[in-house]
C-alpha cells in the first residue's frame, strides 16, 4: 500500500466509494447499501473490490447473513465520515462566499505588515466579499497577544516576545524586519557624504517608548558602536504625531524599512543614506490552537498568506 500522503489522488479514490463504505457500515448488507445509493448490486460490489484491491486489505468480512467491517474497514469508515463531513463544510463555506460572505473579522497587526501587507490583502478580499466587515487593530505585539488570547481577535500578525509564553499559540513566520533612519524632506543630513552612526548621536530623536523592542534595539545599536545613547528624545508610538514632528523639525526616527519606503514614495519623509545595524525580530501570523475560524476569517487569512508570499 502507498505511504505517500497523496496516494488517494493517484488512486482516484471516488466520493461514491466513501459513501458506499458508510452505507455498508449502516446497512451491513451490500444489496441494501446499493439501493440506498441508487446503484446496482454488481456496481457496488465492484467499487468495494476496487477499493480493497487498491488498499491491499480486506475491508469487510462476507458473512452468510451480511457483512462486518474488519479493523481495516473500521479505519476507512471513520476517515470516510471525516472526509465527507469536511467536504460538506467546504460546500457551506462556498455557498456563504458566493452569497456575498457576511460577518465580522477582527485582526491585529504590528506596524510593518499593517502598512505593507494588510492593505493589499484587505483590498483583494473586499473584491471577493464586499459585505464582509473587517476590523483591524494596530498595536504592539504584547497588547495584541492579550486580545488574541481573550478571543477578541481571529488572528494577528506580529511577534511572540521572549517574555511571553507561546503555549496554546501557533506561529507562522513571514519575514524579519530591518530598520532605517528617516528625516524630513530637505534635512541637512541628506547632503552629508559618507554618513556614519556617530554623526547621528547629537541630533533630536523620536523613538518608541522605553520597554519596547525597537527602542531597546535602537539604544543597543549606539552602545555596540561605543557611542552614547541619544539624550534629546521624544517617546511616541503615534505614527501621525511622529510624521508631523519629523516634517516640522530636524528630528530623526528609527522606522521599519517597509514603512519608511511607503512614506518616502509619498514624498513625506526621506530615508537617510546609512545602513543601520538595527533589525527587529521576524514577525508572523499568530493564531490560537484549536480556534475554528469563520469562513470570512479563513478567507482573509488565506489571502494574507498569498500576498505575504508575493511581497516577502
matplotlib code that plots the C-alpha trace (Angstrom):
import matplotlib.pyplot as plt

x = [0.0, 1.2, 2.5, 2.6, 0.0, -1.4, -2.0, -5.7, -5.2, -3.2, -5.6, -8.6, -10.5, -14.1, -16.6, -19.0, -16.7, -16.7, -20.5, -20.6, -18.4, -20.7, -23.8, -22.3, -21.4, -25.0, -26.8, -24.3, -25.8, -24.4, -27.9, -29.5, -26.4, -26.6, -30.3, -29.6, -27.1, -29.3, -26.6, -26.9, -25.5, -22.8, -21.7, -21.5, -19.6, -17.1, -16.5, -15.8, -13.5, -11.6, -11.1, -9.9, -7.5, -6.2, -5.6, -4.4, -6.6, -10.0, -12.4, -15.5, -16.0, -18.6, -20.9, -23.9, -26.3, -24.5, -21.2, -19.0, -16.2, -12.7, -10.3, -9.2, -12.8, -13.5, -10.5, -11.6, -15.2, -14.0, -11.9, -14.6, -17.0, -14.4, -13.7, -17.4, -18.0, -15.2, -16.5, -19.9, -18.4, -16.4, -19.7, -21.3, -18.3, -18.5, -22.3, -21.6, -18.8, -21.0, -23.9, -21.6, -19.8, -21.0, -19.9, -17.2, -13.5, -11.2, -7.5, -4.5, -1.2, 2.0, 3.1, 5.1, 2.6, -0.1, 1.4, 2.8, 0.8, -2.7, -3.9, -3.2, -4.8, -7.9, -8.3, -8.2, -10.7, -13.1, -13.4, -14.5, -16.6, -17.6, -20.1, -17.5, -16.8, -13.1, -11.8, -8.1, -6.2, -2.6, -0.7, 2.5, 2.6, 2.2, -1.0, -2.4, -1.5, -3.6, -6.6, -5.9, -5.9, -9.2, -10.8, -11.2, -9.1, -9.4, -5.7, -2.8, 0.4, 3.2, 5.7, 5.7, 8.0, 10.6, 8.9, 5.6, 4.5, 3.8, 1.6, -1.6, -0.4, 0.6, 3.2, 3.9, 6.9, 6.7, 9.9, 12.3, 12.2, 15.3, 15.1, 16.4, 16.6, 14.1, 14.1, 12.1, 12.5, 15.4, 17.1, 20.8, 22.0, 20.7, 23.6, 26.3, 28.7, 29.7, 27.2, 28.2, 26.3, 28.4, 27.1, 23.5, 24.0, 23.6, 20.5, 17.0, 15.3, 11.7, 11.8, 9.4, 8.9, 11.3, 10.4, 9.6, 11.7, 12.5, 13.7, 15.9, 17.4, 18.0, 19.9, 21.8, 22.9, 24.7, 26.2, 27.7, 29.3, 30.9, 28.7, 26.5, 22.8, 20.9, 19.5, 17.4, 14.5, 10.7, 8.9, 5.9, 4.2, 1.7, 2.5, 0.6, 2.4, 5.8, 5.2, 4.1, 7.1, 9.6, 8.2, 8.3, 11.6, 15.1, 14.4, 15.3, 13.3, 14.1, 11.4, 11.0, 12.2, 8.9, 7.0, 9.7, 9.6, 5.8, 6.2, 9.2, 7.0, 4.6, 7.5, 6.5, 9.8, 13.3, 15.4, 18.9, 21.7, 23.1, 22.7, 21.7, 22.9, 19.4, 16.9, 13.7, 12.9, 10.9, 7.2, 4.5, 0.9, -0.3, -3.4, -4.9, -4.6, -7.9, -9.7, -12.1, -12.0, -15.2, -15.3, -14.6, -11.6, -10.3, -10.5, -8.7, -6.0, -5.5, -5.3, -2.8, -0.6, -0.9, 0.0, 2.8, 4.4, 4.3, 5.8, 8.3]
y = [0.0, 3.5, 5.6, 8.8, 11.3, 11.8, 8.1, 8.7, 11.2, 8.8, 6.0, 8.2, 7.5, 8.3, 10.1, 7.3, 4.7, 6.7, 6.9, 3.1, 2.4, 4.4, 2.8, -0.7, 0.2, 1.2, -1.5, -4.4, -5.7, -5.0, -5.1, -2.6, -0.3, -0.4, 0.5, 3.4, 4.8, 4.1, 1.6, -1.9, -4.6, -5.6, -2.0, -1.6, -4.9, -3.8, -0.5, -2.2, -4.7, -1.9, -0.1, -3.3, -4.1, -0.5, -0.7, -4.4, -5.2, -6.7, -4.1, -6.3, -9.9, -11.6, -13.5, -15.7, -13.0, -9.9, -8.1, -6.9, -4.4, -5.6, -3.5, -2.0, -1.4, 0.4, 2.7, 3.5, 4.1, 6.5, 8.5, 8.4, 10.1, 12.7, 13.4, 13.7, 16.0, 18.2, 18.3, 19.3, 22.2, 23.2, 23.4, 25.5, 27.9, 28.2, 28.9, 31.6, 33.2, 33.1, 34.8, 37.7, 36.5, 38.5, 38.6, 40.3, 39.5, 41.0, 41.0, 42.7, 43.8, 45.5, 48.5, 47.0, 44.3, 46.9, 49.2, 46.8, 43.6, 44.1, 46.9, 44.7, 41.6, 43.5, 45.2, 41.8, 40.1, 43.1, 42.4, 38.9, 39.7, 43.4, 42.8, 41.3, 43.6, 43.7, 45.3, 46.0, 46.9, 48.2, 47.8, 46.4, 42.6, 42.1, 44.1, 42.2, 38.8, 39.7, 40.4, 37.3, 35.1, 36.7, 35.7, 39.3, 38.7, 36.0, 36.1, 38.6, 39.4, 40.2, 38.6, 36.5, 38.4, 36.4, 37.1, 35.8, 32.2, 30.6, 27.9, 27.4, 29.5, 28.7, 30.9, 31.0, 33.2, 35.6, 37.7, 39.7, 43.5, 45.7, 49.3, 52.6, 56.3, 58.7, 62.5, 65.3, 66.2, 68.6, 67.6, 68.7, 65.2, 64.1, 66.1, 64.9, 62.5, 59.1, 59.4, 57.4, 56.4, 58.8, 61.7, 61.0, 60.9, 64.6, 65.1, 65.1, 61.7, 60.5, 56.9, 54.2, 54.3, 52.5, 48.9, 48.4, 46.2, 48.8, 51.3, 48.6, 47.7, 51.4, 52.1, 48.9, 49.9, 53.0, 51.2, 48.5, 51.2, 52.6, 55.7, 57.5, 56.9, 60.0, 62.0, 64.5, 62.1, 62.3, 59.0, 58.1, 55.3, 57.5, 57.4, 60.6, 62.6, 61.1, 62.0, 65.6, 66.1, 64.8, 67.2, 70.2, 69.6, 68.2, 65.2, 61.6, 58.5, 54.8, 53.1, 49.7, 50.0, 48.8, 51.6, 54.2, 53.3, 53.9, 57.4, 58.1, 57.1, 59.8, 62.3, 62.7, 61.6, 60.6, 57.6, 58.6, 57.0, 54.9, 51.2, 51.0, 47.9, 47.6, 44.8, 43.8, 40.1, 38.3, 38.6, 36.2, 35.0, 34.0, 32.0, 30.3, 26.5, 24.8, 28.1, 27.4, 30.4, 31.6, 31.4, 35.1, 35.0, 31.8, 33.5, 36.7, 34.5, 32.7, 36.0, 37.3, 34.2, 34.7, 38.4, 37.8, 35.2, 37.8, 40.6, 38.8]
z = [0.0, -0.8, 2.1, 0.2, 1.6, -1.9, -2.6, -2.8, -5.7, -7.8, -6.9, -7.9, -4.8, -5.5, -3.2, -4.3, -2.6, 0.6, 0.6, -0.1, 3.0, 5.2, 3.7, 4.2, 7.8, 8.5, 6.4, 6.8, 3.5, 0.0, -1.6, 0.8, 0.6, -3.2, -3.1, -0.7, -3.2, -6.2, -7.5, -8.8, -6.5, -9.1, -9.4, -5.6, -5.3, -8.0, -6.3, -2.9, -4.6, -6.4, -3.1, -1.4, -4.2, -4.1, -0.4, -0.5, 2.6, 3.2, 4.4, 5.2, 6.2, 4.0, 6.3, 5.5, 6.7, 5.9, 6.2, 9.1, 8.8, 9.6, 11.6, 8.2, 7.3, 10.6, 10.0, 6.4, 7.5, 10.2, 7.8, 5.1, 7.6, 8.4, 4.8, 3.8, 6.8, 5.7, 2.1, 3.5, 5.5, 2.4, 0.4, 3.2, 3.1, -0.7, -0.6, 2.0, -0.1, -3.3, -1.4, -0.6, 2.5, 5.5, 9.1, 11.2, 11.2, 13.8, 13.3, 14.9, 13.4, 14.2, 12.0, 9.2, 8.0, 8.7, 6.1, 3.5, 3.7, 5.1, 2.8, -0.2, 1.4, 2.5, -0.9, -2.6, -0.2, -0.5, -4.2, -3.4, -0.3, -0.2, 2.6, 5.0, 7.9, 8.8, 12.0, 12.3, 15.5, 15.1, 18.3, 19.9, 19.8, 23.6, 23.6, 20.6, 22.1, 25.2, 22.9, 20.9, 24.0, 25.1, 21.9, 20.7, 17.6, 15.0, 14.3, 14.4, 12.6, 14.9, 17.3, 20.4, 22.7, 24.6, 27.9, 26.6, 26.7, 23.4, 24.9, 23.0, 20.1, 16.5, 14.9, 11.1, 10.3, 7.4, 7.4, 9.5, 9.8, 9.1, 10.3, 8.9, 9.9, 8.5, 8.4, 6.7, 3.1, 2.8, 6.0, 6.3, 6.9, 3.5, 1.9, 4.2, 2.4, 4.0, 6.8, 10.0, 13.1, 15.2, 13.1, 14.3, 18.1, 18.9, 16.8, 18.3, 18.0, 18.2, 19.4, 20.7, 24.5, 26.8, 27.2, 23.5, 21.3, 18.8, 21.5, 23.0, 19.7, 18.8, 22.0, 21.7, 18.2, 19.6, 22.6, 20.4, 18.3, 21.5, 21.3, 23.9, 23.6, 22.3, 25.2, 23.2, 22.7, 22.4, 23.1, 21.0, 19.1, 17.4, 13.7, 12.8, 15.5, 14.6, 11.0, 11.8, 14.2, 11.6, 8.9, 11.2, 13.0, 12.2, 14.4, 13.4, 13.8, 13.6, 11.4, 9.7, 6.1, 4.7, 6.4, 5.6, 1.9, 1.9, 3.3, 1.0, -2.0, -1.0, -0.6, 3.1, 4.6, 3.3, 4.3, 5.4, 3.3, 6.1, 6.8, 10.4, 12.3, 13.8, 13.0, 14.6, 15.1, 12.5, 12.6, 11.5, 11.6, 15.1, 15.8, 18.9, 18.7, 18.2, 17.3, 14.4, 12.0, 10.4, 6.6, 6.4, 8.7, 7.0, 3.6, 4.9, 6.4, 3.2, 1.3, 3.8, 3.2, -0.6, -0.5, 2.0, -0.4, -3.1, -1.0, 1.2]

ax = plt.figure().add_subplot(projection="3d")
ax.plot(x, y, z, "-o")
ax.set_aspect("equal")
plt.show()
